[in-house]
Amino acid sequence: MQENTEKAGGGIPILSWFEGPAKQSINAVFSGMNAKIESLDLFKKYYSHHIGMLREEVSTIKLLGMAQPERLLSLYSPAKVSLTIARRLYAAEWHKADSANGTKKTRDTRGKVKGELVFGDEYIEGNSRIAVLGGPGAGKTTFLKFLALAYSDQQVFRESKLKSSKIPFFVPLPLVAKNRTSIFEHLLNPIQAKTDEYAKDFLTRILNNSHAVVLLDSLDEVPRDVRPEVIEAINDFCKVFPDTKVVVSCRTADYREVLEKFCEVEIAKLELASVEKIVKAWFINDKPKAETLCRLIKQDRSIADLTETPLLLSLLCVQFRHDLSLPKRKAELFRRCTETLLREWDTTRGFRRDSAFEGLTDFNKEKLFDEIAGNFTVSEFAFTFPKAELLKQIRAFNQRVGLLEEDAEGILLEIDQHHGILEQFSQDDYGFSHTSFQEYFAAKHLISKRLERKIVQTKYDNQDWYPIIEFIVALMDDPTEIINFLVDKSSLVGLTNYPPMAKRTTWLHLLYRCLATKPYVEPKVRERAIEHLIESQIEIARIYGMGGVFPIAQYINGGIKHPFLWTTRRPSLTDALAPYRLLSNEILNTPLDGYSDAVFRRISTIDQRLDPISLSDSGQIATDTDKETQERLRRAKKQYLRNSLIANLVTPLARISPNLVIDSLNTLKSEGQWSSNVLKQSIDLIQKDVVQS
């Protein structure tokens, strides 16, 4: 008998989990049984049904453009995560300035912060509540599917960095929202449907006894009107089952309603080894083409920038399969790949599948995608579409292009089967295969309806719309009016308070991201916007200096953080600085043509620019009546401001101009100010991470 060797997931004998109920008659379902034999049989019944359904859901993955699903393990490389989360908050480090040596006090507002990357499964092993964040197409769902597979397969478990066996549950949160169920009900229903009413006892016991891990995917795709309810449902589930490990995935930009007691990590960019593994899987039957693409990625930085996420890399592979001339702009990449997916989806299998509907041309299909994305985004900002509503839109579209209304359902089925762009998510719901496609098509729709300026002018304060606004700017023939609008709106001139400064810094961040799309504008428009970005950072330094606060950018592995020197500490300071950290990390991670040169030109005249800035209100100490002491303090604050400003401007340029950045920081460090240690750490890491690598 194998009662001592049967295992769940990675290796804990499952029988011991269920002897208790049988011996103690805790639950009626277990009472009166022959303890070990019948308990084990009962466990196997529920466990096998659940794990069978789970493996079917998570063991394969269909990357965009692939003709058929592939084994997840053939494409997956161990994901790494950053604990610093470049696009969110860091710990606030405070340096008090009223002593001779600048006594340092540190306050960590979001738990322990580390600069290094760690393996994702290693981090999951060591924590019980985790929010896995990342940008569009970063691999969040793939990572959660890998975890589910590892916990359910002994061989995969042994090769991972997981140590504690768990029974995994994979839950797409949009389905929870759609069905209006609790998390527990969503876990229970499929098991109970396959077995019997006593499945509830099985589920309750493993959730209560720390034997489960619940993987909640795609919080960002939950409709906004019900997202607070889903957040509440997650928090309630965690309170009822405090010993169950829970992992939630979400886009970084959408993670605002922070989950209680959850640690936060961000999926790191793909490393070269992972890129090469995916490329080789893509071109498994064409090794020379795989080698050529890997070589191009290594040699061309602008192309390498498009490989940082599995989605963008898949788009590159789609394009490269048919055209060796690769695009270097994100919007151009989406345009080319849309054409490829529409027109050449089946070429890998040696034929082209034509439409069964006369008049349903590739052009009309693309226009249909534009309308679906635009209508659902503007009206509901939803990422899943009820089939009935979707068919209604297709029927209306058919009328305009000369197709039959009754063909709507057949057209929807054909699009789902042929192209991999619009897909069926459940029996009653459809959506784009990736939200980035929806954002791309929505931008095209708004431009075609000449609504792009109105949308930007009404949505520039809504961060949900930022990816669409970026696509709008990238796709327009001349987005000068929008660029100038963002320049004017984000002006900080004359501000003295933190909250309005933080809001306008968020708009600066949007402006930078729009410029990074390489829009078609006159050089003078781009130059004005770049000068505005630099001037605005001088204004940010002025506003902080007036408040007696001097943040200084520090380079760490994976991002920029801002320790503070302060003479007057304000409670709202950390929240106010958050948008500036987003901007600094955007500059670090997405170099903008012409920006670095403009910064170093401005640095040469920075002292003249600081002269008009008054620091008379910057936290003056009431007992400092001695004029000489006051003058010395004023000079010190001006020096703090100068060092802070220069470091904040140049440190985010570490990846594009590392040697110039090191020279600038060395000059500041040699002046022996409070920031010397911070600057030294930045210099050392830039030397190690950028120059030497």
TAURQUI-V81759 format. One record per residue. PSI is psi in radians with two decimals (NA if undefined). OMEGA is omega in whole degrees, -180 to 180 (none if undefined). NEAR is the number of other ideal C-beta (glycine too) atoms within 10 Angstrom. Layout:
psi=PSI omega=OMEGA near=NEAR
psi=PSI omega=OMEGA near=NEAR
This chain:
psi=2.47 omega=-172 near=8
psi=0.49 omega=-174 near=9
psi=-0.39 omega=-179 near=14
psi=-0.06 omega=-178 near=10
psi=-0.28 omega=178 near=10
psi=2.35 omega=-176 near=14
psi=2.72 omega=172 near=15
psi=2.38 omega=179 near=22
psi=-1.97 omega=-170 near=22
psi=-0.31 omega=175 near=20
psi=0.07 omega=178 near=14
psi=2.28 omega=179 near=14
psi=2.11 omega=-174 near=16
psi=-0.44 omega=-177 near=22
psi=-0.69 omega=-177 near=21
psi=-0.42 omega=180 near=12
psi=-0.47 omega=-170 near=19
psi=0.07 omega=175 near=23
psi=-0.67 omega=-176 near=16
psi=-0.93 omega=-178 near=16
psi=-0.67 omega=-178 near=21
psi=-0.77 omega=-176 near=23
psi=-0.62 omega=-172 near=14
psi=-0.09 omega=-179 near=11
psi=0.75 omega=-179 near=12
psi=-0.82 omega=180 near=13
psi=2.52 omega=-178 near=16
psi=-0.59 omega=-178 near=10
psi=-0.48 omega=-178 near=18
psi=-0.28 omega=-172 near=23
psi=2.54 omega=177 near=12
psi=0.04 omega=-178 near=9
psi=2.72 omega=165 near=18
psi=1.93 omega=-162 near=10
psi=-1.07 omega=-170 near=16
psi=-0.79 omega=-173 near=17
psi=-0.92 omega=-175 near=13
psi=-0.59 omega=177 near=14
psi=-0.76 omega=180 near=23
psi=-0.75 omega=179 near=23
psi=-0.73 omega=-179 near=12
psi=-0.76 omega=178 near=20
psi=-0.81 omega=-179 near=19
psi=-0.66 omega=-178 near=13
psi=-0.90 omega=-178 near=17
psi=-0.75 omega=-176 near=21
psi=-0.80 omega=-176 near=18
psi=-0.69 omega=178 near=12
psi=-0.79 omega=-178 near=18
psi=-0.86 omega=-176 near=23
psi=-0.61 omega=177 near=18
psi=-0.79 omega=178 near=12
psi=-0.69 omega=-178 near=15
psi=-0.84 omega=-177 near=21
psi=-0.63 omega=177 near=15
psi=-0.58 omega=-177 near=9
psi=-0.59 omega=-169 near=13
psi=-0.16 omega=-172 near=24
psi=-0.26 omega=178 near=17
psi=2.82 omega=178 near=17
psi=2.46 omega=-180 near=20
psi=1.73 omega=177 near=14
psi=2.57 omega=-179 near=21
psi=2.22 omega=177 near=21
psi=-0.25 omega=178 near=24
psi=2.45 omega=-176 near=17
psi=-0.47 omega=-178 near=12
psi=2.79 omega=179 near=8
psi=2.59 omega=177 near=11
psi=2.73 omega=174 near=18
psi=2.29 omega=-178 near=12
psi=-0.72 omega=-175 near=17
psi=-0.39 omega=179 near=16
psi=-0.32 omega=-179 near=13
psi=-0.39 omega=-170 near=20
psi=2.30 omega=169 near=22
psi=2.53 omega=-177 near=17
psi=2.07 omega=-178 near=16
psi=2.46 omega=172 near=27
psi=2.62 omega=-180 near=21
psi=2.64 omega=176 near=25
psi=2.29 omega=178 near=24
psi=-0.19 omega=-180 near=21
psi=-0.42 omega=177 near=25
psi=1.43 omega=-172 near=23
psi=-0.54 omega=-175 near=22
psi=0.19 omega=176 near=21
psi=-2.43 omega=-172 near=19
psi=2.69 omega=170 near=18
psi=3.03 omega=173 near=26
psi=2.57 omega=177 near=16
psi=2.10 omega=179 near=20
psi=2.13 omega=-175 near=20
psi=2.31 omega=178 near=18
psi=1.92 omega=-178 near=20
psi=2.39 omega=-171 near=15
psi=0.23 omega=-177 near=21
psi=0.36 omega=174 near=13
psi=2.86 omega=-173 near=7
psi=-0.68 omega=-175 near=5
psi=0.08 omega=178 near=6
psi=1.16 omega=-179 near=16
psi=2.31 omega=-177 near=12
psi=2.29 omega=172 near=14
psi=2.34 omega=-176 near=10
psi=2.35 omega=176 near=11
psi=2.17 omega=-179 near=11
psi=1.94 omega=-173 near=11
psi=-0.22 omega=-176 near=11
psi=0.60 omega=-180 near=16
psi=-3.13 omega=-177 near=11
psi=2.34 omega=-178 near=8
psi=2.31 omega=177 near=18
psi=2.57 omega=-180 near=13
psi=-0.50 omega=-171 near=18
psi=2.76 omega=172 near=11
psi=2.58 omega=177 near=20
psi=2.76 omega=177 near=16
psi=2.39 omega=-176 near=14
psi=-0.76 omega=-179 near=25
psi=-0.51 omega=176 near=22
psi=-0.71 omega=179 near=15
psi=-0.72 omega=179 near=19
psi=-0.70 omega=-180 near=27
psi=-0.64 omega=-172 near=15
psi=0.02 omega=-177 near=12
psi=2.72 omega=-176 near=13
psi=-0.33 omega=179 near=17
psi=1.94 omega=-173 near=18
psi=2.28 omega=169 near=22
psi=2.04 omega=179 near=22
psi=1.96 omega=-176 near=32
psi=2.90 omega=178 near=26
psi=2.85 omega=179 near=27
psi=-3.12 omega=179 near=21
psi=2.28 omega=176 near=18
psi=0.37 omega=-175 near=22
psi=-0.25 omega=-180 near=25
psi=0.40 omega=-178 near=27
psi=-0.84 omega=180 near=27
psi=-0.72 omega=179 near=22
psi=-0.71 omega=179 near=21
psi=-0.76 omega=179 near=24
psi=-0.64 omega=176 near=26
psi=-0.68 omega=177 near=23
psi=-0.77 omega=179 near=24
psi=-0.76 omega=179 near=26
psi=-0.72 omega=-180 near=26
psi=-0.73 omega=-179 near=24
psi=-0.72 omega=180 near=26
psi=-0.33 omega=-176 near=31
psi=-0.05 omega=-177 near=24
psi=2.07 omega=-174 near=20
psi=-0.71 omega=-177 near=15
psi=-0.80 omega=179 near=10
psi=-0.69 omega=179 near=20
psi=-0.80 omega=-178 near=23
psi=-0.56 omega=-179 near=11
psi=-0.15 omega=178 near=13
psi=-3.09 omega=177 near=22
psi=0.24 omega=174 near=16
psi=2.57 omega=-178 near=20
psi=-0.63 omega=-174 near=12
psi=2.17 omega=180 near=16
psi=2.44 omega=177 near=19
psi=2.75 omega=170 near=26
psi=2.07 omega=-173 near=24
psi=2.60 omega=173 near=26
psi=2.21 omega=180 near=24
psi=2.15 omega=-171 near=23
psi=1.94 omega=170 near=20
psi=1.99 omega=-175 near=21
psi=-0.53 omega=175 near=24
psi=-0.56 omega=178 near=24
psi=-0.64 omega=175 near=17
psi=-0.77 omega=-180 near=23
psi=-0.74 omega=-178 near=21
psi=-0.75 omega=-176 near=18
psi=-0.15 omega=-180 near=12
psi=0.77 omega=178 near=11
psi=2.85 omega=171 near=15
psi=2.88 omega=177 near=14
psi=-0.74 omega=-179 near=24
psi=-0.78 omega=180 near=18
psi=-0.68 omega=-180 near=14
psi=-0.65 omega=177 near=20
psi=-0.67 omega=-173 near=23
psi=-0.73 omega=-168 near=17
psi=-0.85 omega=-179 near=13
psi=-0.59 omega=178 near=15
psi=-0.77 omega=-179 near=20
psi=-0.64 omega=179 near=18
psi=-0.52 omega=-179 near=11
psi=-0.29 omega=-174 near=15
psi=-1.82 omega=-178 near=16
psi=-3.10 omega=-175 near=13
psi=-0.29 omega=-179 near=8
psi=-0.02 omega=175 near=16
psi=-0.47 omega=179 near=22
psi=-0.67 omega=179 near=16
psi=-0.72 omega=177 near=17
psi=-0.88 omega=-177 near=27
psi=-0.77 omega=-179 near=21
psi=-0.73 omega=-177 near=15
psi=-0.79 omega=-177 near=20
psi=-0.50 omega=177 near=25
psi=-0.60 omega=-179 near=22
psi=-0.42 omega=-172 near=14
psi=0.47 omega=174 near=14
psi=0.51 omega=-180 near=15
psi=0.09 omega=-175 near=20
psi=2.69 omega=168 near=21
psi=2.22 omega=-177 near=24
psi=2.08 omega=-175 near=24
psi=1.85 omega=-174 near=27
psi=1.95 omega=-170 near=26
psi=2.48 omega=167 near=23
psi=0.93 omega=173 near=23
psi=-0.59 omega=-178 near=26
psi=-0.34 omega=-179 near=23
psi=0.06 omega=173 near=22
psi=2.28 omega=179 near=25
psi=2.45 omega=-173 near=15
psi=-0.53 omega=-177 near=13
psi=-0.36 omega=179 near=11
psi=0.00 omega=-177 near=15
psi=-0.72 omega=177 near=18
psi=-0.61 omega=178 near=11
psi=-0.70 omega=180 near=13
psi=-0.72 omega=176 near=21
psi=-0.81 omega=179 near=19
psi=-0.69 omega=180 near=11
psi=-0.67 omega=178 near=22
psi=-0.81 omega=180 near=25
psi=-0.71 omega=179 near=16
psi=-0.76 omega=179 near=13
psi=-0.75 omega=-179 near=20
psi=-0.56 omega=178 near=20
psi=-0.69 omega=-179 near=10
psi=-0.63 omega=-179 near=14
psi=1.25 omega=-174 near=21
psi=-0.33 omega=-177 near=14
psi=0.01 omega=179 near=11
psi=2.29 omega=177 near=23
psi=2.30 omega=-178 near=22
psi=2.27 omega=178 near=25
psi=2.27 omega=180 near=25
psi=2.39 omega=175 near=27
psi=2.56 omega=-178 near=26
psi=2.60 omega=170 near=24
psi=2.45 omega=-179 near=21
psi=-0.82 omega=-176 near=22
psi=-0.40 omega=-178 near=17
psi=-0.07 omega=-176 near=18
psi=1.46 omega=-177 near=23
psi=-0.72 omega=177 near=10
psi=1.47 omega=-169 near=14
psi=2.32 omega=180 near=12
psi=2.51 omega=-176 near=20
psi=2.27 omega=172 near=10
psi=0.43 omega=178 near=12
psi=2.28 omega=169 near=19
psi=2.71 omega=-178 near=17
psi=2.30 omega=173 near=24
psi=2.79 omega=-179 near=24
psi=2.31 omega=177 near=25
psi=2.22 omega=-179 near=23
psi=2.83 omega=176 near=20
psi=2.68 omega=178 near=21
psi=2.32 omega=173 near=22
psi=2.84 omega=-175 near=15
psi=-0.70 omega=-180 near=12
psi=-0.68 omega=178 near=9
psi=-0.71 omega=177 near=21
psi=-0.83 omega=-177 near=22
psi=-0.63 omega=179 near=19
psi=-0.76 omega=180 near=16
psi=-0.74 omega=179 near=23
psi=-0.76 omega=-180 near=23
psi=-0.61 omega=176 near=17
psi=-0.64 omega=179 near=17
psi=-0.77 omega=-176 near=24
psi=0.84 omega=-175 near=19
psi=-0.45 omega=179 near=11
psi=0.17 omega=-180 near=8
psi=1.27 omega=-176 near=14
psi=-0.74 omega=179 near=10
psi=-0.68 omega=180 near=8
psi=-0.67 omega=177 near=16
psi=-0.78 omega=-180 near=20
psi=-0.66 omega=179 near=14
psi=-0.78 omega=-180 near=15
psi=-0.73 omega=178 near=27
psi=-0.69 omega=180 near=17
psi=-0.73 omega=178 near=10
psi=-0.70 omega=180 near=15
psi=-0.70 omega=179 near=22
psi=-0.61 omega=-171 near=13
psi=-0.52 omega=-172 near=9
psi=1.96 omega=-175 near=13
psi=-0.69 omega=-178 near=11
psi=-0.56 omega=176 near=12
psi=-0.71 omega=179 near=18
psi=-0.57 omega=179 near=14
psi=-0.38 omega=-180 near=17
psi=0.21 omega=179 near=21
psi=0.21 omega=-173 near=24
psi=-0.31 omega=177 near=19
psi=2.69 omega=177 near=20
psi=-0.59 omega=180 near=26
psi=-0.91 omega=-178 near=21
psi=-0.66 omega=178 near=23
psi=-0.70 omega=178 near=24
psi=-0.70 omega=177 near=23
psi=-0.71 omega=176 near=29
psi=-0.75 omega=-179 near=26
psi=-0.70 omega=176 near=23
psi=-0.83 omega=-178 near=25
psi=-0.76 omega=-175 near=22
psi=-0.46 omega=179 near=22
psi=-0.50 omega=-175 near=18
psi=-0.30 omega=-174 near=15
psi=2.06 omega=-177 near=13
psi=-0.13 omega=177 near=11
psi=1.86 omega=-174 near=7
psi=2.45 omega=176 near=18
psi=2.73 omega=-179 near=19
psi=0.06 omega=176 near=13
psi=2.48 omega=-176 near=15
psi=-0.78 omega=-179 near=20
psi=-0.70 omega=178 near=21
psi=-0.63 omega=178 near=16
psi=-0.77 omega=178 near=20
psi=-0.66 omega=180 near=23
psi=-0.85 omega=-178 near=17
psi=-0.70 omega=-177 near=19
psi=-0.56 omega=173 near=24
psi=-0.81 omega=178 near=22
psi=-0.73 omega=-179 near=16
psi=-0.80 omega=-178 near=20
psi=-0.58 omega=179 near=21
psi=-0.69 omega=-169 near=19
psi=-0.39 omega=-171 near=14
psi=0.52 omega=-175 near=16
psi=-0.66 omega=-172 near=19
psi=0.15 omega=-176 near=13
psi=-0.44 omega=179 near=13
psi=-0.33 omega=178 near=15
psi=0.21 omega=169 near=10
psi=0.22 omega=177 near=6
psi=2.85 omega=176 near=8
psi=2.18 omega=-177 near=10
psi=1.96 omega=-179 near=12
psi=2.80 omega=180 near=8
psi=2.53 omega=176 near=16
psi=-0.06 omega=-175 near=12
psi=2.00 omega=180 near=15
psi=2.25 omega=-179 near=10
psi=-0.21 omega=177 near=12
psi=1.30 omega=-179 near=20
psi=2.91 omega=176 near=13
psi=-0.64 omega=178 near=15
psi=-0.78 omega=-180 near=10
psi=-0.64 omega=177 near=19
psi=-0.77 omega=-180 near=22
psi=-0.70 omega=177 near=17
psi=-0.63 omega=177 near=18
psi=-0.75 omega=176 near=22
psi=-0.76 omega=180 near=24
psi=-0.81 omega=-176 near=20
psi=-0.76 omega=180 near=21
psi=-0.86 omega=-179 near=25
psi=-0.79 omega=-178 near=25
psi=-0.81 omega=-176 near=23
psi=-0.79 omega=-179 near=18
psi=-0.55 omega=180 near=23
psi=-0.81 omega=-177 near=22
psi=-0.72 omega=-174 near=16
psi=-0.68 omega=-173 near=9
psi=-0.29 omega=-170 near=14
psi=0.88 omega=-178 near=16
psi=2.57 omega=178 near=19
psi=-0.15 omega=172 near=22
psi=2.50 omega=-172 near=23
psi=2.20 omega=175 near=23
psi=2.38 omega=-176 near=14
psi=-0.72 omega=-178 near=16
psi=-0.75 omega=180 near=8
psi=-0.65 omega=179 near=17
psi=-0.78 omega=178 near=22
psi=-0.62 omega=177 near=17
psi=-0.74 omega=179 near=13
psi=-0.68 omega=180 near=17
psi=-0.68 omega=178 near=21
psi=-0.72 omega=178 near=17
psi=-0.67 omega=178 near=13
psi=-0.74 omega=-180 near=19
psi=-0.68 omega=180 near=21
psi=-0.66 omega=-175 near=10
psi=-0.42 omega=-177 near=10
psi=0.19 omega=174 near=13
psi=0.33 omega=175 near=9
psi=2.85 omega=-179 near=20
psi=2.42 omega=179 near=14
psi=-0.67 omega=-176 near=13
psi=-0.16 omega=178 near=9
psi=0.02 omega=-173 near=18
psi=-0.80 omega=-177 near=19
psi=-0.69 omega=177 near=13
psi=-0.66 omega=178 near=15
psi=-0.76 omega=179 near=23
psi=-0.75 omega=179 near=19
psi=-0.74 omega=-180 near=12
psi=-0.76 omega=-179 near=17
psi=-0.72 omega=179 near=23
psi=-0.74 omega=-175 near=15
psi=-0.53 omega=-169 near=12
psi=-0.58 omega=-159 near=18
psi=-0.38 omega=179 near=22
psi=0.33 omega=179 near=21
psi=-0.89 omega=175 near=23
psi=2.20 omega=-172 near=23
psi=2.75 omega=175 near=15
psi=2.20 omega=-179 near=15
psi=-0.59 omega=179 near=19
psi=-3.08 omega=-178 near=14
psi=-0.56 omega=-173 near=6
psi=0.07 omega=-173 near=13
psi=2.52 omega=175 near=18
psi=2.92 omega=175 near=21
psi=2.95 omega=176 near=22
psi=2.57 omega=-176 near=23
psi=-0.46 omega=172 near=20
psi=2.51 omega=-177 near=21
psi=-0.48 omega=178 near=20
psi=-0.59 omega=176 near=21
psi=-0.72 omega=178 near=25
psi=-0.75 omega=180 near=26
psi=-0.69 omega=179 near=24
psi=-0.86 omega=-179 near=28
psi=-0.62 omega=178 near=27
psi=-0.71 omega=178 near=28
psi=-0.75 omega=178 near=28
psi=-0.74 omega=180 near=25
psi=-0.80 omega=-178 near=22
psi=-0.68 omega=178 near=25
psi=-0.75 omega=-179 near=20
psi=-0.53 omega=179 near=13
psi=0.06 omega=-179 near=14
psi=0.68 omega=179 near=8
psi=0.04 omega=-171 near=15
psi=-0.69 omega=-179 near=24
psi=-0.71 omega=179 near=16
psi=-0.73 omega=-180 near=11
psi=-0.81 omega=-179 near=23
psi=-0.72 omega=-177 near=24
psi=-0.37 omega=-180 near=12
psi=-0.30 omega=-174 near=11
psi=0.07 omega=-176 near=15
psi=-0.28 omega=179 near=20
psi=0.17 omega=-180 near=11
psi=1.87 omega=-172 near=12
psi=-0.32 omega=174 near=16
psi=-0.51 omega=-176 near=15
psi=-0.10 omega=-173 near=20
psi=-0.76 omega=178 near=19
psi=-0.62 omega=179 near=21
psi=-0.72 omega=178 near=27
psi=-0.68 omega=177 near=26
psi=-0.76 omega=177 near=22
psi=-0.68 omega=178 near=25
psi=-0.86 omega=-180 near=27
psi=-0.69 omega=-178 near=27
psi=-0.52 omega=-174 near=22
psi=-0.36 omega=-176 near=21
psi=2.59 omega=175 near=20
psi=-0.58 omega=179 near=7
psi=1.65 omega=-179 near=12
psi=0.43 omega=-177 near=25
psi=-0.77 omega=-177 near=17
psi=-0.68 omega=-180 near=14
psi=-0.74 omega=177 near=23
psi=-0.81 omega=-180 near=23
psi=-0.63 omega=177 near=15
psi=-0.78 omega=-180 near=17
psi=-0.62 omega=176 near=22
psi=-0.84 omega=-177 near=19
psi=-0.74 omega=-177 near=10
psi=-0.55 omega=-174 near=17
psi=0.17 omega=179 near=22
psi=2.35 omega=179 near=15
psi=0.07 omega=-176 near=20
psi=2.22 omega=176 near=9
psi=-0.15 omega=180 near=7
psi=2.60 omega=177 near=17
psi=-0.22 omega=-175 near=11
psi=2.67 omega=-176 near=12
psi=-0.82 omega=-175 near=18
psi=-0.87 omega=178 near=11
psi=-0.54 omega=176 near=13
psi=-0.75 omega=-179 near=22
psi=-0.75 omega=-179 near=17
psi=-0.78 omega=-178 near=15
psi=-0.47 omega=175 near=20
psi=-0.59 omega=174 near=23
psi=-0.67 omega=178 near=20
psi=-0.56 omega=173 near=23
psi=-0.72 omega=178 near=26
psi=-0.77 omega=177 near=24
psi=-0.76 omega=178 near=24
psi=-0.79 omega=-180 near=25
psi=-0.78 omega=-179 near=21
psi=-0.63 omega=177 near=19
psi=-0.75 omega=178 near=24
psi=-0.58 omega=-179 near=24
psi=-0.26 omega=176 near=22
psi=-0.05 omega=-179 near=20
psi=1.05 omega=-177 near=18
psi=2.80 omega=179 near=24
psi=1.53 omega=178 near=14
psi=2.80 omega=176 near=22
psi=2.57 omega=179 near=10
psi=-0.64 omega=-177 near=8
psi=-0.52 omega=178 near=9
psi=-0.79 omega=179 near=19
psi=-0.76 omega=-179 near=19
psi=-0.69 omega=178 near=13
psi=-0.74 omega=-179 near=16
psi=-0.70 omega=179 near=25
psi=-0.78 omega=178 near=21
psi=-0.65 omega=178 near=14
psi=-0.71 omega=178 near=20
psi=-0.74 omega=-180 near=23
psi=-0.82 omega=-180 near=15
psi=-0.65 omega=-180 near=15
psi=-0.61 omega=178 near=23
psi=-0.52 omega=173 near=23
psi=-0.69 omega=178 near=18
psi=-0.68 omega=177 near=18
psi=-0.77 omega=178 near=26
psi=-0.68 omega=179 near=26
psi=-0.80 omega=-177 near=23
psi=-0.75 omega=177 near=19
psi=-0.74 omega=180 near=29
psi=-0.66 omega=177 near=25
psi=-0.48 omega=179 near=20
psi=0.09 omega=179 near=23
psi=0.48 omega=-178 near=21
psi=2.41 omega=-176 near=26
psi=1.54 omega=176 near=30
psi=2.54 omega=179 near=26
psi=2.22 omega=-177 near=26
psi=2.35 omega=177 near=28
psi=2.21 omega=177 near=24
psi=2.25 omega=174 near=29
psi=2.91 omega=180 near=19
psi=2.01 omega=175 near=14
psi=-0.12 omega=-180 near=23
psi=-2.95 omega=-180 near=22
psi=2.36 omega=169 near=26
psi=2.96 omega=-174 near=24
psi=1.56 omega=168 near=24
psi=2.77 omega=-178 near=22
psi=2.50 omega=159 near=21
psi=2.35 omega=-177 near=27
psi=2.53 omega=169 near=22
psi=-0.43 omega=175 near=21
psi=1.92 omega=-175 near=16
psi=2.30 omega=-178 near=15
psi=2.38 omega=-176 near=14
psi=-0.56 omega=-174 near=6
psi=0.08 omega=-170 near=12
psi=-0.80 omega=-176 near=18
psi=-0.79 omega=179 near=19
psi=-0.64 omega=-179 near=14
psi=-0.59 omega=-176 near=23
psi=-0.29 omega=-175 near=25
psi=-0.82 omega=180 near=16
psi=-0.56 omega=178 near=19
psi=-0.61 omega=176 near=25
psi=-0.66 omega=175 near=24
psi=-0.80 omega=180 near=25
psi=-0.79 omega=-179 near=26
psi=-0.71 omega=179 near=25
psi=-0.54 omega=174 near=23
psi=-0.74 omega=178 near=21
psi=-0.72 omega=180 near=27
psi=-0.80 omega=-172 near=20
psi=-0.37 omega=-177 near=19
psi=1.43 omega=-179 near=17
psi=2.44 omega=-178 near=19
psi=2.20 omega=-179 near=20
psi=2.24 omega=176 near=12
psi=-0.28 omega=-175 near=14
psi=-0.80 omega=-178 near=22
psi=-0.81 omega=180 near=20
psi=-0.70 omega=-179 near=14
psi=-0.67 omega=179 near=16
psi=-0.85 omega=-177 near=23
psi=-0.50 omega=173 near=16
psi=-0.72 omega=-178 near=11
psi=-0.58 omega=-180 near=18
psi=-0.61 omega=-177 near=18
psi=-0.33 omega=-180 near=8
psi=0.35 omega=-172 near=9
psi=-0.56 omega=-177 near=14
psi=-0.70 omega=177 near=10
psi=-0.63 omega=-179 near=8
psi=-0.49 omega=-178 near=16
psi=-0.38 omega=-175 near=18
psi=-0.75 omega=-179 near=8
psi=-0.17 omega=-176 near=7
psi=2.10 omega=180 near=18
psi=2.38 omega=176 near=11
psi=0.37 omega=-174 near=22
psi=-0.43 omega=-178 near=9
psi=0.21 omega=-170 near=12
psi=1.14 omega=171 near=23
psi=0.75 omega=-179 near=19
psi=2.30 omega=179 near=16
psi=2.20 omega=-172 near=13
psi=-0.55 omega=-176 near=5
psi=-0.07 omega=-180 near=7
psi=1.36 omega=-178 near=12
psi=-0.33 omega=-180 near=8
psi=2.13 omega=-176 near=10
psi=-0.69 omega=-180 near=8
psi=-0.70 omega=178 near=7
psi=-0.72 omega=179 near=12
psi=-0.71 omega=-180 near=14
psi=-0.69 omega=178 near=10
psi=-0.70 omega=178 near=12
psi=-0.68 omega=179 near=20
psi=-0.76 omega=179 near=15
psi=-0.68 omega=180 near=11
psi=-0.73 omega=180 near=16
psi=-0.65 omega=178 near=21
psi=-0.67 omega=178 near=17
psi=-0.70 omega=176 near=17
psi=-0.80 omega=-179 near=28
psi=-0.75 omega=-179 near=22
psi=-0.87 omega=-180 near=21
psi=-0.75 omega=180 near=24
psi=-0.84 omega=-176 near=26
psi=-0.81 omega=-179 near=27
psi=-0.79 omega=179 near=21
psi=-0.69 omega=-179 near=26
psi=-0.57 omega=-180 near=24
psi=-0.70 omega=-170 near=25
psi=-0.56 omega=-174 near=23
psi=-0.70 omega=178 near=25
psi=-0.12 omega=179 near=26
psi=0.22 omega=-172 near=22
psi=-0.55 omega=-176 near=26
psi=-0.33 omega=-179 near=17
psi=-0.51 omega=180 near=19
psi=1.06 omega=-171 near=19
psi=-0.71 omega=-177 near=18
psi=-0.70 omega=177 near=12
psi=-0.66 omega=178 near=17
psi=-0.79 omega=179 near=27
psi=-0.76 omega=178 near=20
psi=-0.78 omega=-180 near=13
psi=-0.76 omega=-179 near=22
psi=-0.61 omega=176 near=26
psi=-0.68 omega=178 near=12
psi=-0.77 omega=179 near=13
psi=-0.73 omega=-178 near=23
psi=-0.64 omega=-177 near=19
psi=-0.28 omega=-179 near=10
psi=-0.08 omega=171 near=12
psi=0.49 omega=-180 near=8
psi=3.12 omega=-178 near=20
psi=-0.45 omega=-172 near=22
psi=0.06 omega=-173 near=25
psi=-0.76 omega=-177 near=15
psi=-0.73 omega=178 near=14
psi=-0.79 omega=-179 near=27
psi=-0.67 omega=180 near=26
psi=-0.73 omega=179 near=13
psi=-0.70 omega=178 near=15
psi=-0.82 omega=-179 near=26
psi=-0.81 omega=-178 near=22
psi=-0.76 omega=-177 near=12
psi=-0.65 omega=177 near=16
psi=-0.73 omega=178 near=21
psi=-0.74 omega=-177 near=15
psi=-0.85 omega=-171 near=11
psi=-0.58 omega=-172 near=17
psi=-0.98 omega=-174 near=17
psi=-0.90 omega=-176 near=12
psi=-0.55 omega=-179 near=8
psi=NA omega=none near=6
